[in-house]
Amino acid sequence: MKMLLNTLQMAVLALFATVVLLAMATTVSAQPRAAEPIRIGVAVGLSGANSVVAPAVVQSSQLAVEEINANGGILGRPVQLEIMDDASGAEGAQKAVEALVFGKKVHALIAMQTSAARNATLPIIARGKLPYIYTSFYEGRSCSPWMYVNAWVPEQQVAPVVGYLARNRNVRSFFLVGSDYAFGRGMLEFARQTIRKAGGQVVGEEYLPVDGSDWTAVIAKIRMAKPDAIISATAGGAPNVSLARQLKAADVRIPLGNLSIDESTAREMGNAATGMLMAASYFPSIDTAHNRSFRMRMLVRFGAELKAPNELSVPQYEAFFQYKAAVEAAGTIDASKVIRALGEVTIAGPRGTLRMGKGHHTPLPMRLGQVRSDGSIRILETFDSVDPGAQCPQLE
């Protein structure tokens, strides 16, 4: 009898254990599996010419992803940020983007890059077939069915600078100074055309290699030419800083219109930037609810480590929300459907209302500013919804 009871007890225990295991299995299977993240790659010049501005770009990317995730992600999936250094140039960009696209298998690339890095990136993006939002101002007319641009091009940026110097400073002769690569030459070619249309003349034009830092010979030629003003278009932050400081040290006191500066770089220049003219779609002093809220959120998130939001970091921030809007409009992360939606969606950001529908480029509000002695920018003029021109009409 005792043996029978033991056998029955063991059978009951075995049955109970089976029921418990089945219940646990049912509970586990009923729980939702964690959604696979949507991976967004950021290739940026943490080293090289763009290293001055890259930290602000990284911070704006981090805030955008954190805000998107705090509000449920994209289509219920969290966003995962993948950042790689492209060394501000072609070779580094090829390595970084290859790793992001085929190693990390990102679903999209959002990148503030030099023109050399962008040009090296585009064939890789085409092979990987994924959306690429380029967030840096550049020389224009770079076209790819996979790329959208949410930053300015020469048609939006050069005329305010040249026009102001001609009208308000009676400038008639210009000396052009740039870095010897696509951006520098492209911007100054457009500046030359704009100057001639305004009735001015170009009395000199000089370039240094993209990593060049000794402007002594160029400054000597500026002195000999005796222009009324200088227009510069150099690479990233470092060449900008060296040119401004060397002009200051050489006591060159003519107006300077800078086609490649942002506010953080102006602060890096110190008093060498005072009085410099610049045109941009974003300045921290834009007095709108969107911009005030954005700046406060950046300050709360990064505190004393905050890098000043600028013309390069703010388009980066907005691009994440443009991608989010496109994915949600498409209802999928399928690249071909997201690409179609990117040109149709509209968002409101710190710069204003944005839609990347003009030949994969963006009509932008533009502001003409002048650098104060403390590195901040005084807005002189504002231009609403400036057309980027016919950048890539075949893609419209």
N, C-alpha and C positions, 0 to 999 in steps of 0.2 A: 504493500500500500504506500509506504514511504517513498519507494522508488518511483511509483506511479505519480505521486504528487510532485516529486522533483522534475519528472519528465514533463508534466503539465505546466509547471512553473516556467521551465526553460522554454517551452513552446510559446507560452504567453509573452515572456520577455522578448523572444525572437520576433513574435508578431508585432509587439509594441515598438521594437527597434525599427522594424520594416516600415511601420506606419510613420514613425518620426522621420526616418530618412526620406520617405516619399513626400512628406509634408515640407521638409526642408528643400527638397529638390524643386517642388512646385513653387515654393516661395521665391527661391533664387531665380527660377525661370520667369516668374511673374514680374520681377523687378526689372525696370528699364535699364538697358545697357548704356554705359556712358557714350554719348555721341562722339564720333570721331571729330577731332578739331579740324577747322579750316585753317590751313597753314599759309601765311602770307610772308613772302620773303622781302627783306629790305637790304639792298646792296648800297653801301654808302662809303665815302672816303674817310674812314677813321684814321687813315694815315695819308700822307701826300697833301696836295694843294687844298683839298676840301676839309682837312682835319680841323680847321678853325670853326667851321660851321656845322660839322657832322654831329657834335654832341646835342645841339638843339634839335636836329632832325630826329635823332634817336629818342629824345624825350617826347617829342610830339607824337611819334609812332607808339610809344609805350602808353601815353595817355589815351590815345584813340582806341587802342585795343582794350585797355582796362574799362573804358566807358562802354564800349560795345558789349563786352562780356558781362558787365554789371547789369545790362538791360536785355539779357537773354541771348546774346551772341547773334549769329546770323543763321536764320532758318532753324533756330534752336540749337545750333552747334557753336561751341566756343571757338574763338579765334586764337591761334598760336602764332606768336611772332618769331621769325627766324632772321637774325641780323648777321651780315657778313661784311667784312672790310673789302672794298674793291680797290683800295690803294689810290683812288682818284684817277686811274688811268686805264688804258685798254687791256693790258695784260692781266692786271689785277681783277678787272671786271669780268673777263672771260672765266677766270678761275672761280670767282665768287658766284657768278650766275650759273655756271655749270653745276657747282655744288648745290646751289639752292634748287635748281630745276630738276636735276636728275639724281641728286643725292638726298636732299631733304624732301623732294617731291612736293614743293609748294604748289598751291592752287592759283596763286597770283603773285606778281612782283610789283611793289610800289617803291620807287627809288628816286632819290635826289642824286644825280650823277653828273659828272663832267660830260661834255659832248663826246670826248674820246671814249669814255666808258660806255656811254649810251650806244654809240656806233658799234662797239665791239659786242654789246649785249644783244642787239636786235636779231642777228642770225641764230643765236641760241634760243631766244624767245620763240622764233619762228619754228625751230625744230621741236621745242617743247609744247608749242601751241597752248599758251596760257596768256591771260590778260596781263598787260604791263601798263601801269600808270606812271608816266614820267612827270616828276614834280619840280623840276628845275627850270628856271628861265633859260632860254637858249637861243641860238642864231636862226632857228626856224627851218621849215620845209624838210623835216625828217619824217618820213611816212612809212607806216607799217599797219597792216590790218589788225595787228595784235596790240598796237600801242595807242594810248590816249595821252594827251598832254593837258594839264590843268594850270600851267604857269605861262608867263608872258613870252612873246616873241618880239622881234624888232619893230614890227608894224605897230605894236602897242606901247613900246617903251622909249624909242629913240626920239620921236618927234617932240614930246614934251620938253626934253632936255635941250635940244638944239633950238627949238622955238623960243624958249624962255631966255636963253643966252642972246639970241638975235634981237628979241624985242626989248628985254629989260636991261641988258648989259652992253648993247650995241656991238656985239661980237660979229666980226666979218671974216676973220681968218682963224682956222683951227689946225691944231697938230694932233694926229691920231696915234695912240700908243696901245699896243695889245700883246697878248700872248699868242705865240705862233701855233695855233691849232684851229679847229673848225669854229669854235665859239668866237675867239678873238677876231679872226679874219672875217667871219660872217657878219658879226655885229658892226665892225668898222666899215665894211663894204656898204651896209645899209646906211650907216651914219654919213658916209661920203655922198651918197645919193640924196639924202635928206638935206645936207648942208648946201649942195648945189641948187636944189629946188628952192631953198630959202634965200638964194642969192649970195651965199658965202663961198669961200674957197678953202681948200685943204693945202697947207703949205709944207706939210711933212707927214710921214707915216713910218713908224718903226715898230718892230716886234722883237721879243725875246722868246727863247724856248719856254715851254709850258712850266718848267720847274726853275726858270731863271730868276735871279734875285738881285743882280747887280745892274742897275739902270744908269750908271754913270755916263756911258757913251750916248745913250738915248737923251739924257738930260742936257748934255752938251749940244746935241743937235737941236733940241728945243730952244735953247738960248740963241743959237745962230739964226733960226728961222723967225724968231720974235712973233709968235702967234698971239692973237687976242685971247685964246682959250685952248684948253686941252680936252680931248675926249678920250677916255680910256676904256678898254674892254680886256681885262686880264683874267686868268684862270683862278677860280676859287678864292680862298681867303689870303693865303700866304703871299702870292705875287702882288695882290692888291695892297697889302700892308707895307711891303718893302717899297713899292713905287711911291706911295703917299709919304712915307717917312723920308725917303731920299729926296723927293721934291721939296719937302719942308726944310730939310737940312741944307739944300742948295739954295734956299731962299727964293724959290720960284713962286711968284705971287700973282699968277694969273688964274682966272676961274677954271675950275676942273669939273667937267661933267662925267660922272663915273657910271658906266653901263653895266657893271658887274658887282655892285656892292649891296650889302644888306646891313641892317643895323648892328648886328653883333660884330661884323667885321669893322664897321665904322668905330665902334668902341675900342676894338683891338688897336686901331690906328692912333688912338689918343688925339692930341690936339692937331695932329697932321691932317685930320679929316675935317676940321672946322671950316664951314663955308662950302663944302663939296655939295654939288647938286646930284640928285638921283631920282629916278622915276620907278615906282613900284606899285604892285597891286595890294601890298600889305605894309602897313606901319602899325606899331603897337598903339599909337595915339588915335587910331580910328575910333570915333565916338559913337558906337552902336551897342545895343544890348548884347548881341551875339559876341562881339569882340570883348566887351567888358567881362562877360561871364566866362569866356574862354581863358582870358588872362588870369582871372581869379582861380579857376580850376587848376591851371598850370602852377600857380603859386602855392596853392594848398597841397598839391601832389608832390612838388619837388622842393619847396621851401628854399633854404639857402643855397641849394645845389642847382636852382633853376637857371637855365640858359635862356637869354631873352628871346621870345618868339620873334620870328623874322620872316623875310620874303622867301626863304628856302624851307623853313620848318613848318610854316602854316599851310602851304599847299600840300605838304606831306600829311599833315593831320587830316585835312579835308578829304584827301584821296581815299582814306580808309572808309569814310562814310559814303563816298561815291561808289566804291566797290560794293559796300553793304547794300546800298539802294538798288544797284544793278542786279545783284544776286537775288534779292527779294522780289524785284520786278520780274525776273526770269523764272523764279521759283526753283532754281537749281544752281549748282556751281559749274555746270557744263560750260566749258570755256566759250564755245561758239555762240551760245545763247547769252552768256554774260556780256560778251563783246558787243552784241547788237544792242543790249540794254544800256550799256555805258554811255552811249551817245544820246539817250532819250531821257535819262533820269535827271532830276534837278534837286540840289540840296542847298540849304542855307548854312553858311559858315562864317568865320570871323571876317573874311574879305567881302562877303555879300552873297547874293544868289548866283549859283554856278550851274552851268550845263555844258558838257563837253561835246556839243553837237556840230560845231563848225569845222568840218574836215578833220575830225578827231582832235580839235583844239577848242579853246574856251574864250568867248567874249568876256572881258574883265573890266571891273572898275579900276582905273589907274589914278595914282596920285603923284604929283611932283613934290619932292621934299628937299630940304636943305639941312645939312648936319650942323647941329649946335655944338658949342664948346664942350658940353658934357657927353657928347656922342648920341644924344637923342635927336629925333627928326622933327623939324617944323614943316607941316604940310602947307605948301604954297598954293597949289591948285589941285582940283579934283575933276576927273573926266569919267563920265558914266558909261559903262558897257562898251568899252573900246573893242572894235572888231579885230580879230587876229589876221584878217585878210585871207587870201586864197592859199592856205598852207597845203592841204591835201584834198583838193576838190574831187579826186577820183574815189575818195572814201566816204563822201557824203551820200 
